[in-house]
Amino acid sequence: MASKAVEKRTGADVDPRDEPSAEWGWHGSFPKITRAGGWLVALVLFAMLIGNHESRTEDIWLIGLGGSIVIALLWDMRRRRTAWRR
């Protein structure tokens, strides 16, 4: 009798107290679009290297930011690929 009173929650259930948007409907993220957007932003940053720059300061920032985004995306790809092993 006691086991029926306790209900297990599945991992997909979202408590409206934790996430207010769950109360009015959809709750989720756009993982594929976010990753594609990251690659697009990195590509645009590297494309900005072509231009009429007075000094190399802009180039350093563009390479640094674009490289950071690429490293984060590669880390995310590796993490998703090996997530089932953990």
PDB file of N, CA, C and O in Angstrom:
ATOM      1  N   MET A   1       0.814  -1.185   0.000  1.00  0.00           N
ATOM      2  CA  MET A   1       0.000   0.000   0.000  1.00  0.00           C
ATOM      3  C   MET A   1       0.867   1.262   0.000  1.00  0.00           C
ATOM      4  O   MET A   1       0.546   2.247  -0.664  1.00  0.00           O
ATOM      5  N   ALA A   2       1.943   1.217   0.737  1.00  0.00           N
ATOM      6  CA  ALA A   2       2.804   2.392   0.820  1.00  0.00           C
ATOM      7  C   ALA A   2       3.531   2.654  -0.491  1.00  0.00           C
ATOM      8  O   ALA A   2       3.833   3.806  -0.802  1.00  0.00           O
ATOM      9  N   SER A   3       3.820   1.612  -1.266  1.00  0.00           N
ATOM     10  CA  SER A   3       4.550   1.807  -2.508  1.00  0.00           C
ATOM     11  C   SER A   3       3.712   2.538  -3.552  1.00  0.00           C
ATOM     12  O   SER A   3       4.262   3.214  -4.421  1.00  0.00           O
ATOM     13  N   LYS A   4       2.394   2.413  -3.478  1.00  0.00           N
ATOM     14  CA  LYS A   4       1.545   3.133  -4.425  1.00  0.00           C
ATOM     15  C   LYS A   4       1.474   4.619  -4.104  1.00  0.00           C
ATOM     16  O   LYS A   4       1.255   5.435  -5.000  1.00  0.00           O
ATOM     17  N   ALA A   5       1.653   4.973  -2.866  1.00  0.00           N
ATOM     18  CA  ALA A   5       1.565   6.374  -2.468  1.00  0.00           C
ATOM     19  C   ALA A   5       2.788   7.164  -2.936  1.00  0.00           C
ATOM     20  O   ALA A   5       2.710   8.375  -3.143  1.00  0.00           O
ATOM     21  N   VAL A   6       3.901   6.479  -3.100  1.00  0.00           N
ATOM     22  CA  VAL A   6       5.118   7.149  -3.548  1.00  0.00           C
ATOM     23  C   VAL A   6       5.224   6.977  -5.061  1.00  0.00           C
ATOM     24  O   VAL A   6       5.277   5.859  -5.573  1.00  0.00           O
ATOM     25  N   GLU A   7       5.252   8.095  -5.753  1.00  0.00           N
ATOM     26  CA  GLU A   7       5.361   8.048  -7.202  1.00  0.00           C
ATOM     27  C   GLU A   7       6.760   8.477  -7.601  1.00  0.00           C
ATOM     28  O   GLU A   7       7.302   9.455  -7.085  1.00  0.00           O
ATOM     29  N   LYS A   8       7.320   7.741  -8.511  1.00  0.00           N
ATOM     30  CA  LYS A   8       8.637   8.112  -9.024  1.00  0.00           C
ATOM     31  C   LYS A   8       8.478   9.109 -10.149  1.00  0.00           C
ATOM     32  O   LYS A   8       7.594   8.985 -10.997  1.00  0.00           O
ATOM     33  N   ARG A   9       9.347  10.096 -10.140  1.00  0.00           N
ATOM     34  CA  ARG A   9       9.373  11.063 -11.232  1.00  0.00           C
ATOM     35  C   ARG A   9      10.390  10.604 -12.257  1.00  0.00           C
ATOM     36  O   ARG A   9      11.460  10.108 -11.907  1.00  0.00           O
ATOM     37  N   THR A  10      10.052  10.771 -13.513  1.00  0.00           N
ATOM     38  CA  THR A  10      11.018  10.449 -14.555  1.00  0.00           C
ATOM     39  C   THR A  10      12.017  11.589 -14.660  1.00  0.00           C
ATOM     40  O   THR A  10      11.769  12.684 -14.154  1.00  0.00           O
ATOM     41  N   GLY A  11      13.140  11.338 -15.311  1.00  0.00           N
ATOM     42  CA  GLY A  11      14.173  12.350 -15.439  1.00  0.00           C
ATOM     43  C   GLY A  11      13.763  13.531 -16.304  1.00  0.00           C
ATOM     44  O   GLY A  11      14.376  14.596 -16.223  1.00  0.00           O
ATOM     45  N   ALA A  12      12.729  13.360 -17.138  1.00  0.00           N
ATOM     46  CA  ALA A  12      12.322  14.420 -18.056  1.00  0.00           C
ATOM     47  C   ALA A  12      11.353  15.405 -17.413  1.00  0.00           C
ATOM     48  O   ALA A  12      11.140  16.492 -17.950  1.00  0.00           O
ATOM     49  N   ASP A  13      10.766  15.052 -16.284  1.00  0.00           N
ATOM     50  CA  ASP A  13       9.822  15.957 -15.635  1.00  0.00           C
ATOM     51  C   ASP A  13      10.549  17.175 -15.095  1.00  0.00           C
ATOM     52  O   ASP A  13      11.650  17.077 -14.553  1.00  0.00           O
ATOM     53  N   VAL A  14       9.911  18.321 -15.255  1.00  0.00           N
ATOM     54  CA  VAL A  14      10.489  19.562 -14.778  1.00  0.00           C
ATOM     55  C   VAL A  14       9.529  20.169 -13.775  1.00  0.00           C
ATOM     56  O   VAL A  14       8.338  20.313 -14.051  1.00  0.00           O
ATOM     57  N   ASP A  15      10.039  20.517 -12.633  1.00  0.00           N
ATOM     58  CA  ASP A  15       9.227  21.119 -11.592  1.00  0.00           C
ATOM     59  C   ASP A  15       9.046  22.607 -11.898  1.00  0.00           C
ATOM     60  O   ASP A  15      10.040  23.306 -12.098  1.00  0.00           O
ATOM     61  N   PRO A  16       7.812  23.110 -11.942  1.00  0.00           N
ATOM     62  CA  PRO A  16       7.594  24.536 -12.232  1.00  0.00           C
ATOM     63  C   PRO A  16       8.262  25.462 -11.219  1.00  0.00           C
ATOM     64  O   PRO A  16       8.529  26.622 -11.533  1.00  0.00           O
ATOM     65  N   ARG A  17       8.536  24.972 -10.015  1.00  0.00           N
ATOM     66  CA  ARG A  17       9.237  25.820  -9.046  1.00  0.00           C
ATOM     67  C   ARG A  17      10.696  26.012  -9.448  1.00  0.00           C
ATOM     68  O   ARG A  17      11.294  27.049  -9.163  1.00  0.00           O
ATOM     69  N   ASP A  18      11.269  24.999 -10.117  1.00  0.00           N
ATOM     70  CA  ASP A  18      12.649  25.114 -10.582  1.00  0.00           C
ATOM     71  C   ASP A  18      12.750  25.886 -11.894  1.00  0.00           C
ATOM     72  O   ASP A  18      13.661  26.692 -12.082  1.00  0.00           O
ATOM     73  N   GLU A  19      11.816  25.634 -12.786  1.00  0.00           N
ATOM     74  CA  GLU A  19      11.807  26.269 -14.109  1.00  0.00           C
ATOM     75  C   GLU A  19      10.423  26.845 -14.373  1.00  0.00           C
ATOM     76  O   GLU A  19       9.519  26.102 -14.755  1.00  0.00           O
ATOM     77  N   PRO A  20      10.231  28.147 -14.181  1.00  0.00           N
ATOM     78  CA  PRO A  20       8.904  28.746 -14.359  1.00  0.00           C
ATOM     79  C   PRO A  20       8.324  28.573 -15.762  1.00  0.00           C
ATOM     80  O   PRO A  20       7.102  28.553 -15.916  1.00  0.00           O
ATOM     81  N   SER A  21       9.163  28.447 -16.785  1.00  0.00           N
ATOM     82  CA  SER A  21       8.635  28.312 -18.145  1.00  0.00           C
ATOM     83  C   SER A  21       7.928  26.980 -18.352  1.00  0.00           C
ATOM     84  O   SER A  21       7.129  26.854 -19.280  1.00  0.00           O
ATOM     85  N   ALA A  22       8.195  25.993 -17.522  1.00  0.00           N
ATOM     86  CA  ALA A  22       7.540  24.685 -17.660  1.00  0.00           C
ATOM     87  C   ALA A  22       6.051  24.792 -17.367  1.00  0.00           C
ATOM     88  O   ALA A  22       5.266  23.954 -17.810  1.00  0.00           O
ATOM     89  N   GLU A  23       5.669  25.805 -16.633  1.00  0.00           N
ATOM     90  CA  GLU A  23       4.265  25.987 -16.266  1.00  0.00           C
ATOM     91  C   GLU A  23       3.405  26.326 -17.475  1.00  0.00           C
ATOM     92  O   GLU A  23       2.252  25.899 -17.535  1.00  0.00           O
ATOM     93  N   TRP A  24       3.916  27.064 -18.420  1.00  0.00           N
ATOM     94  CA  TRP A  24       3.120  27.479 -19.575  1.00  0.00           C
ATOM     95  C   TRP A  24       3.410  26.682 -20.829  1.00  0.00           C
ATOM     96  O   TRP A  24       2.902  27.016 -21.899  1.00  0.00           O
ATOM     97  N   GLY A  25       4.214  25.636 -20.725  1.00  0.00           N
ATOM     98  CA  GLY A  25       4.361  24.794 -21.909  1.00  0.00           C
ATOM     99  C   GLY A  25       5.764  24.316 -22.154  1.00  0.00           C
ATOM    100  O   GLY A  25       6.371  23.650 -21.315  1.00  0.00           O
ATOM    101  N   TRP A  26       6.273  24.666 -23.322  1.00  0.00           N
ATOM    102  CA  TRP A  26       7.509  24.106 -23.819  1.00  0.00           C
ATOM    103  C   TRP A  26       8.673  24.462 -22.910  1.00  0.00           C
ATOM    104  O   TRP A  26       8.779  25.576 -22.397  1.00  0.00           O
ATOM    105  N   HIS A  27       9.551  23.464 -22.727  1.00  0.00           N
ATOM    106  CA  HIS A  27      10.757  23.690 -21.945  1.00  0.00           C
ATOM    107  C   HIS A  27      11.864  22.846 -22.566  1.00  0.00           C
ATOM    108  O   HIS A  27      11.800  21.616 -22.563  1.00  0.00           O
ATOM    109  N   GLY A  28      12.848  23.500 -23.082  1.00  0.00           N
ATOM    110  CA  GLY A  28      13.926  22.756 -23.719  1.00  0.00           C
ATOM    111  C   GLY A  28      14.987  23.686 -24.256  1.00  0.00           C
ATOM    112  O   GLY A  28      15.045  24.858 -23.884  1.00  0.00           O
ATOM    113  N   SER A  29      15.829  23.161 -25.134  1.00  0.00           N
ATOM    114  CA  SER A  29      16.899  23.958 -25.717  1.00  0.00           C
ATOM    115  C   SER A  29      17.046  23.590 -27.185  1.00  0.00           C
ATOM    116  O   SER A  29      16.381  22.678 -27.677  1.00  0.00           O
ATOM    117  N   PHE A  30      17.909  24.295 -27.867  1.00  0.00           N
ATOM    118  CA  PHE A  30      18.169  24.063 -29.285  1.00  0.00           C
ATOM    119  C   PHE A  30      19.623  23.633 -29.453  1.00  0.00           C
ATOM    120  O   PHE A  30      20.438  24.439 -29.903  1.00  0.00           O
ATOM    121  N   PRO A  31      19.976  22.415 -29.114  1.00  0.00           N
ATOM    122  CA  PRO A  31      21.400  22.050 -29.151  1.00  0.00           C
ATOM    123  C   PRO A  31      22.009  22.079 -30.550  1.00  0.00           C
ATOM    124  O   PRO A  31      23.147  22.526 -30.702  1.00  0.00           O
ATOM    125  N   LYS A  32      21.300  21.624 -31.567  1.00  0.00           N
ATOM    126  CA  LYS A  32      21.875  21.607 -32.919  1.00  0.00           C
ATOM    127  C   LYS A  32      22.028  23.016 -33.469  1.00  0.00           C
ATOM    128  O   LYS A  32      23.037  23.336 -34.096  1.00  0.00           O
ATOM    129  N   ILE A  33      21.040  23.846 -33.237  1.00  0.00           N
ATOM    130  CA  ILE A  33      21.094  25.219 -33.736  1.00  0.00           C
ATOM    131  C   ILE A  33      22.173  26.005 -33.002  1.00  0.00           C
ATOM    132  O   ILE A  33      22.852  26.838 -33.602  1.00  0.00           O
ATOM    133  N   THR A  34      22.331  25.747 -31.718  1.00  0.00           N
ATOM    134  CA  THR A  34      23.359  26.429 -30.941  1.00  0.00           C
ATOM    135  C   THR A  34      24.748  26.070 -31.452  1.00  0.00           C
ATOM    136  O   THR A  34      25.608  26.940 -31.587  1.00  0.00           O
ATOM    137  N   ARG A  35      24.969  24.788 -31.736  1.00  0.00           N
ATOM    138  CA  ARG A  35      26.277  24.372 -32.251  1.00  0.00           C
ATOM    139  C   ARG A  35      26.525  24.942 -33.645  1.00  0.00           C
ATOM    140  O   ARG A  35      27.626  25.408 -33.936  1.00  0.00           O
ATOM    141  N   ALA A  36      25.526  24.910 -34.494  1.00  0.00           N
ATOM    142  CA  ALA A  36      25.683  25.471 -35.839  1.00  0.00           C
ATOM    143  C   ALA A  36      25.946  26.973 -35.757  1.00  0.00           C
ATOM    144  O   ALA A  36      26.755  27.504 -36.517  1.00  0.00           O
ATOM    145  N   GLY A  37      25.271  27.650 -34.846  1.00  0.00           N
ATOM    146  CA  GLY A  37      25.506  29.081 -34.653  1.00  0.00           C
ATOM    147  C   GLY A  37      26.923  29.358 -34.177  1.00  0.00           C
ATOM    148  O   GLY A  37      27.533  30.347 -34.582  1.00  0.00           O
ATOM    149  N   GLY A  38      27.447  28.492 -33.319  1.00  0.00           N
ATOM    150  CA  GLY A  38      28.825  28.649 -32.858  1.00  0.00           C
ATOM    151  C   GLY A  38      29.827  28.538 -33.988  1.00  0.00           C
ATOM    152  O   GLY A  38      30.763  29.332 -34.077  1.00  0.00           O
ATOM    153  N   TRP A  39      29.630  27.533 -34.868  1.00  0.00           N
ATOM    154  CA  TRP A  39      30.529  27.389 -36.021  1.00  0.00           C
ATOM    155  C   TRP A  39      30.404  28.592 -36.953  1.00  0.00           C
ATOM    156  O   TRP A  39      31.402  29.058 -37.503  1.00  0.00           O
ATOM    157  N   LEU A  40      29.181  29.094 -37.131  1.00  0.00           N
ATOM    158  CA  LEU A  40      28.975  30.257 -37.997  1.00  0.00           C
ATOM    159  C   LEU A  40      29.671  31.491 -37.433  1.00  0.00           C
ATOM    160  O   LEU A  40      30.315  32.235 -38.173  1.00  0.00           O
ATOM    161  N   VAL A  41      29.543  31.711 -36.127  1.00  0.00           N
ATOM    162  CA  VAL A  41      30.190  32.869 -35.507  1.00  0.00           C
ATOM    163  C   VAL A  41      31.709  32.761 -35.633  1.00  0.00           C
ATOM    164  O   VAL A  41      32.375  33.752 -35.933  1.00  0.00           O
ATOM    165  N   ALA A  42      32.265  31.563 -35.406  1.00  0.00           N
ATOM    166  CA  ALA A  42      33.715  31.385 -35.542  1.00  0.00           C
ATOM    167  C   ALA A  42      34.158  31.668 -36.977  1.00  0.00           C
ATOM    168  O   ALA A  42      35.182  32.316 -37.196  1.00  0.00           O
ATOM    169  N   LEU A  43      33.394  31.186 -37.947  1.00  0.00           N
ATOM    170  CA  LEU A  43      33.726  31.435 -39.350  1.00  0.00           C
ATOM    171  C   LEU A  43      33.683  32.929 -39.675  1.00  0.00           C
ATOM    172  O   LEU A  43      34.557  33.439 -40.377  1.00  0.00           O
ATOM    173  N   VAL A  44      32.681  33.621 -39.172  1.00  0.00           N
ATOM    174  CA  VAL A  44      32.577  35.066 -39.411  1.00  0.00           C
ATOM    175  C   VAL A  44      33.749  35.797 -38.762  1.00  0.00           C
ATOM    176  O   VAL A  44      34.304  36.724 -39.352  1.00  0.00           O
ATOM    177  N   LEU A  45      34.124  35.391 -37.566  1.00  0.00           N
ATOM    178  CA  LEU A  45      35.277  36.041 -36.915  1.00  0.00           C
ATOM    179  C   LEU A  45      36.551  35.854 -37.726  1.00  0.00           C
ATOM    180  O   LEU A  45      37.335  36.790 -37.879  1.00  0.00           O
ATOM    181  N   PHE A  46      36.759  34.653 -38.243  1.00  0.00           N
ATOM    182  CA  PHE A  46      37.954  34.427 -39.061  1.00  0.00           C
ATOM    183  C   PHE A  46      37.867  35.163 -40.396  1.00  0.00           C
ATOM    184  O   PHE A  46      38.893  35.591 -40.925  1.00  0.00           O
ATOM    185  N   ALA A  47      36.667  35.318 -40.950  1.00  0.00           N
ATOM    186  CA  ALA A  47      36.504  36.066 -42.199  1.00  0.00           C
ATOM    187  C   ALA A  47      36.792  37.547 -41.993  1.00  0.00           C
ATOM    188  O   ALA A  47      37.181  38.237 -42.936  1.00  0.00           O
ATOM    189  N   MET A  48      36.609  38.039 -40.785  1.00  0.00           N
ATOM    190  CA  MET A  48      36.879  39.449 -40.501  1.00  0.00           C
ATOM    191  C   MET A  48      38.370  39.771 -40.507  1.00  0.00           C
ATOM    192  O   MET A  48      38.753  40.940 -40.457  1.00  0.00           O
ATOM    193  N   LEU A  49      39.206  38.747 -40.568  1.00  0.00           N
ATOM    194  CA  LEU A  49      40.641  38.990 -40.643  1.00  0.00           C
ATOM    195  C   LEU A  49      41.024  39.665 -41.951  1.00  0.00           C
ATOM    196  O   LEU A  49      42.045  40.348 -42.035  1.00  0.00           O
ATOM    197  N   ILE A  50      40.193  39.465 -42.973  1.00  0.00           N
ATOM    198  CA  ILE A  50      40.433  40.099 -44.268  1.00  0.00           C
ATOM    199  C   ILE A  50      39.867  41.507 -44.192  1.00  0.00           C
ATOM    200  O   ILE A  50      38.658  41.683 -44.042  1.00  0.00           O
ATOM    201  N   GLY A  51      40.707  42.487 -44.292  1.00  0.00           N
ATOM    202  CA  GLY A  51      40.218  43.854 -44.207  1.00  0.00           C
ATOM    203  C   GLY A  51      41.352  44.841 -44.135  1.00  0.00           C
ATOM    204  O   GLY A  51      42.521  44.488 -44.292  1.00  0.00           O
ATOM    205  N   ASN A  52      40.992  46.076 -43.897  1.00  0.00           N
ATOM    206  CA  ASN A  52      41.980  47.153 -43.869  1.00  0.00           C
ATOM    207  C   ASN A  52      42.293  47.526 -42.420  1.00  0.00           C
ATOM    208  O   ASN A  52      41.885  48.583 -41.938  1.00  0.00           O
ATOM    209  N   HIS A  53      43.023  46.646 -41.735  1.00  0.00           N
ATOM    210  CA  HIS A  53      43.369  46.894 -40.342  1.00  0.00           C
ATOM    211  C   HIS A  53      44.629  47.736 -40.271  1.00  0.00           C
ATOM    212  O   HIS A  53      45.569  47.540 -41.041  1.00  0.00           O
ATOM    213  N   GLU A  54      44.636  48.672 -39.340  1.00  0.00           N
ATOM    214  CA  GLU A  54      45.800  49.526 -39.140  1.00  0.00           C
ATOM    215  C   GLU A  54      46.896  48.783 -38.375  1.00  0.00           C
ATOM    216  O   GLU A  54      48.080  48.932 -38.679  1.00  0.00           O
ATOM    217  N   SER A  55      46.505  47.999 -37.402  1.00  0.00           N
ATOM    218  CA  SER A  55      47.489  47.254 -36.608  1.00  0.00           C
ATOM    219  C   SER A  55      47.033  45.811 -36.465  1.00  0.00           C
ATOM    220  O   SER A  55      45.975  45.436 -36.971  1.00  0.00           O
ATOM    221  N   ARG A  56      47.818  45.014 -35.787  1.00  0.00           N
ATOM    222  CA  ARG A  56      47.493  43.592 -35.619  1.00  0.00           C
ATOM    223  C   ARG A  56      46.697  43.312 -34.348  1.00  0.00           C
ATOM    224  O   ARG A  56      46.395  42.155 -34.054  1.00  0.00           O
ATOM    225  N   THR A  57      46.356  44.343 -33.597  1.00  0.00           N
ATOM    226  CA  THR A  57      45.597  44.147 -32.364  1.00  0.00           C
ATOM    227  C   THR A  57      44.241  43.523 -32.670  1.00  0.00           C
ATOM    228  O   THR A  57      43.806  42.612 -31.966  1.00  0.00           O
ATOM    229  N   GLU A  58      43.574  44.002 -33.706  1.00  0.00           N
ATOM    230  CA  GLU A  58      42.277  43.435 -34.080  1.00  0.00           C
ATOM    231  C   GLU A  58      42.410  41.969 -34.472  1.00  0.00           C
ATOM    232  O   GLU A  58      41.568  41.140 -34.125  1.00  0.00           O
ATOM    233  N   ASP A  59      43.481  41.662 -35.202  1.00  0.00           N
ATOM    234  CA  ASP A  59      43.706  40.279 -35.634  1.00  0.00           C
ATOM    235  C   ASP A  59      43.892  39.347 -34.444  1.00  0.00           C
ATOM    236  O   ASP A  59      43.371  38.231 -34.430  1.00  0.00           O
ATOM    237  N   ILE A  60      44.632  39.807 -33.454  1.00  0.00           N
ATOM    238  CA  ILE A  60      44.870  38.988 -32.260  1.00  0.00           C
ATOM    239  C   ILE A  60      43.553  38.678 -31.561  1.00  0.00           C
ATOM    240  O   ILE A  60      43.312  37.540 -31.161  1.00  0.00           O
ATOM    241  N   TRP A  61      42.707  39.684 -31.415  1.00  0.00           N
ATOM    242  CA  TRP A  61      41.405  39.474 -30.761  1.00  0.00           C
ATOM    243  C   TRP A  61      40.515  38.544 -31.579  1.00  0.00           C
ATOM    244  O   TRP A  61      39.868  37.656 -31.023  1.00  0.00           O
ATOM    245  N   LEU A  62      40.480  38.740 -32.890  1.00  0.00           N
ATOM    246  CA  LEU A  62      39.636  37.886 -33.736  1.00  0.00           C
ATOM    247  C   LEU A  62      40.102  36.441 -33.704  1.00  0.00           C
ATOM    248  O   LEU A  62      39.283  35.528 -33.601  1.00  0.00           O
ATOM    249  N   ILE A  63      41.404  36.224 -33.791  1.00  0.00           N
ATOM    250  CA  ILE A  63      41.937  34.862 -33.745  1.00  0.00           C
ATOM    251  C   ILE A  63      41.701  34.242 -32.374  1.00  0.00           C
ATOM    252  O   ILE A  63      41.332  33.071 -32.277  1.00  0.00           O
ATOM    253  N   GLY A  64      41.911  35.019 -31.315  1.00  0.00           N
ATOM    254  CA  GLY A  64      41.710  34.506 -29.964  1.00  0.00           C
ATOM    255  C   GLY A  64      40.263  34.119 -29.685  1.00  0.00           C
ATOM    256  O   GLY A  64      39.998  33.044 -29.145  1.00  0.00           O
ATOM    257  N   LEU A  65      39.329  34.987 -30.050  1.00  0.00           N
ATOM    258  CA  LEU A  65      37.910  34.690 -29.818  1.00  0.00           C
ATOM    259  C   LEU A  65      37.421  33.549 -30.706  1.00  0.00           C
ATOM    260  O   LEU A  65      36.714  32.654 -30.243  1.00  0.00           O
ATOM    261  N   GLY A  66      37.799  33.584 -31.984  1.00  0.00           N
ATOM    262  CA  GLY A  66      37.398  32.509 -32.892  1.00  0.00           C
ATOM    263  C   GLY A  66      37.991  31.178 -32.483  1.00  0.00           C
ATOM    264  O   GLY A  66      37.311  30.153 -32.523  1.00  0.00           O
ATOM    265  N   GLY A  67      39.258  31.184 -32.088  1.00  0.00           N
ATOM    266  CA  GLY A  67      39.901  29.954 -31.632  1.00  0.00           C
ATOM    267  C   GLY A  67      39.264  29.415 -30.357  1.00  0.00           C
ATOM    268  O   GLY A  67      39.121  28.203 -30.198  1.00  0.00           O
ATOM    269  N   SER A  68      38.882  30.304 -29.452  1.00  0.00           N
ATOM    270  CA  SER A  68      38.213  29.872 -28.220  1.00  0.00           C
ATOM    271  C   SER A  68      36.878  29.205 -28.519  1.00  0.00           C
ATOM    272  O   SER A  68      36.526  28.198 -27.904  1.00  0.00           O
ATOM    273  N   ILE A  69      36.148  29.764 -29.455  1.00  0.00           N
ATOM    274  CA  ILE A  69      34.851  29.176 -29.826  1.00  0.00           C
ATOM    275  C   ILE A  69      35.062  27.806 -30.462  1.00  0.00           C
ATOM    276  O   ILE A  69      34.342  26.858 -30.149  1.00  0.00           O
ATOM    277  N   VAL A  70      36.035  27.701 -31.346  1.00  0.00           N
ATOM    278  CA  VAL A  70      36.319  26.410 -31.998  1.00  0.00           C
ATOM    279  C   VAL A  70      36.748  25.367 -30.969  1.00  0.00           C
ATOM    280  O   VAL A  70      36.308  24.219 -31.036  1.00  0.00           O
ATOM    281  N   ILE A  71      37.595  25.748 -30.027  1.00  0.00           N
ATOM    282  CA  ILE A  71      38.025  24.807 -28.984  1.00  0.00           C
ATOM    283  C   ILE A  71      36.835  24.353 -28.149  1.00  0.00           C
ATOM    284  O   ILE A  71      36.718  23.171 -27.827  1.00  0.00           O
ATOM    285  N   ALA A  72      35.956  25.281 -27.798  1.00  0.00           N
ATOM    286  CA  ALA A  72      34.764  24.920 -27.013  1.00  0.00           C
ATOM    287  C   ALA A  72      33.848  23.980 -27.801  1.00  0.00           C
ATOM    288  O   ALA A  72      33.279  23.049 -27.231  1.00  0.00           O
ATOM    289  N   LEU A  73      33.706  24.215 -29.089  1.00  0.00           N
ATOM    290  CA  LEU A  73      32.859  23.345 -29.911  1.00  0.00           C
ATOM    291  C   LEU A  73      33.470  21.957 -30.064  1.00  0.00           C
ATOM    292  O   LEU A  73      32.753  20.957 -30.022  1.00  0.00           O
ATOM    293  N   LEU A  74      34.780  21.887 -30.242  1.00  0.00           N
ATOM    294  CA  LEU A  74      35.444  20.587 -30.336  1.00  0.00           C
ATOM    295  C   LEU A  74      35.355  19.825 -29.013  1.00  0.00           C
ATOM    296  O   LEU A  74      35.145  18.612 -29.009  1.00  0.00           O
ATOM    297  N   TRP A  75      35.513  20.525 -27.901  1.00  0.00           N
ATOM    298  CA  TRP A  75      35.364  19.902 -26.584  1.00  0.00           C
ATOM    299  C   TRP A  75      33.951  19.360 -26.414  1.00  0.00           C
ATOM    300  O   TRP A  75      33.764  18.265 -25.884  1.00  0.00           O
ATOM    301  N   ASP A  76      32.946  20.130 -26.866  1.00  0.00           N
ATOM    302  CA  ASP A  76      31.561  19.690 -26.771  1.00  0.00           C
ATOM    303  C   ASP A  76      31.314  18.456 -27.638  1.00  0.00           C
ATOM    304  O   ASP A  76      30.593  17.545 -27.230  1.00  0.00           O
ATOM    305  N   MET A  77      31.906  18.423 -28.826  1.00  0.00           N
ATOM    306  CA  MET A  77      31.756  17.247 -29.694  1.00  0.00           C
ATOM    307  C   MET A  77      32.351  16.004 -29.032  1.00  0.00           C
ATOM    308  O   MET A  77      31.753  14.929 -29.070  1.00  0.00           O
ATOM    309  N   ARG A  78      33.519  16.153 -28.433  1.00  0.00           N
ATOM    310  CA  ARG A  78      34.156  15.015 -27.759  1.00  0.00           C
ATOM    311  C   ARG A  78      33.354  14.578 -26.538  1.00  0.00           C
ATOM    312  O   ARG A  78      33.223  13.384 -26.270  1.00  0.00           O
ATOM    313  N   ARG A  79      32.822  15.541 -25.804  1.00  0.00           N
ATOM    314  CA  ARG A  79      32.034  15.231 -24.613  1.00  0.00           C
ATOM    315  C   ARG A  79      30.752  14.493 -24.972  1.00  0.00           C
ATOM    316  O   ARG A  79      30.360  13.555 -24.278  1.00  0.00           O
ATOM    317  N   ARG A  80      30.100  14.910 -26.049  1.00  0.00           N
ATOM    318  CA  ARG A  80      28.862  14.229 -26.495  1.00  0.00           C
ATOM    319  C   ARG A  80      29.162  12.835 -27.012  1.00  0.00           C
ATOM    320  O   ARG A  80      28.359  11.921 -26.826  1.00  0.00           O
ATOM    321  N   ARG A  81      30.310  12.658 -27.662  1.00  0.00           N
ATOM    322  CA  ARG A  81      30.652  11.362 -28.239  1.00  0.00           C
ATOM    323  C   ARG A  81      30.954  10.340 -27.152  1.00  0.00           C
ATOM    324  O   ARG A  81      30.632   9.163 -27.318  1.00  0.00           O
ATOM    325  N   THR A  82      31.559  10.752 -26.054  1.00  0.00           N
ATOM    326  CA  THR A  82      31.945   9.818 -25.013  1.00  0.00           C
ATOM    327  C   THR A  82      31.015   9.862 -23.802  1.00  0.00           C
ATOM    328  O   THR A  82      31.339   9.270 -22.773  1.00  0.00           O
ATOM    329  N   ALA A  83      29.881  10.536 -23.889  1.00  0.00           N
ATOM    330  CA  ALA A  83      28.981  10.677 -22.744  1.00  0.00           C
ATOM    331  C   ALA A  83      28.395   9.339 -22.314  1.00  0.00           C
ATOM    332  O   ALA A  83      28.142   9.143 -21.126  1.00  0.00           O
ATOM    333  N   TRP A  84      28.173   8.419 -23.238  1.00  0.00           N
ATOM    334  CA  TRP A  84      27.553   7.142 -22.883  1.00  0.00           C
ATOM    335  C   TRP A  84      28.509   6.243 -22.120  1.00  0.00           C
ATOM    336  O   TRP A  84      28.068   5.281 -21.490  1.00  0.00           O
ATOM    337  N   ARG A  85      29.788   6.523 -22.157  1.00  0.00           N
ATOM    338  CA  ARG A  85      30.775   5.677 -21.491  1.00  0.00           C
ATOM    339  C   ARG A  85      30.876   5.962 -20.002  1.00  0.00           C
ATOM    340  O   ARG A  85      31.401   5.137 -19.255  1.00  0.00           O
ATOM    341  N   ARG A  86      30.398   7.082 -19.567  1.00  0.00           N
ATOM    342  CA  ARG A  86      30.559   7.484 -18.164  1.00  0.00           C
ATOM    343  C   ARG A  86      29.498   6.940 -17.280  1.00  0.00           C
ATOM    344  O   ARG A  86      29.506   7.196 -16.076  1.00  0.00           O
TER     345      ARG A  86
END
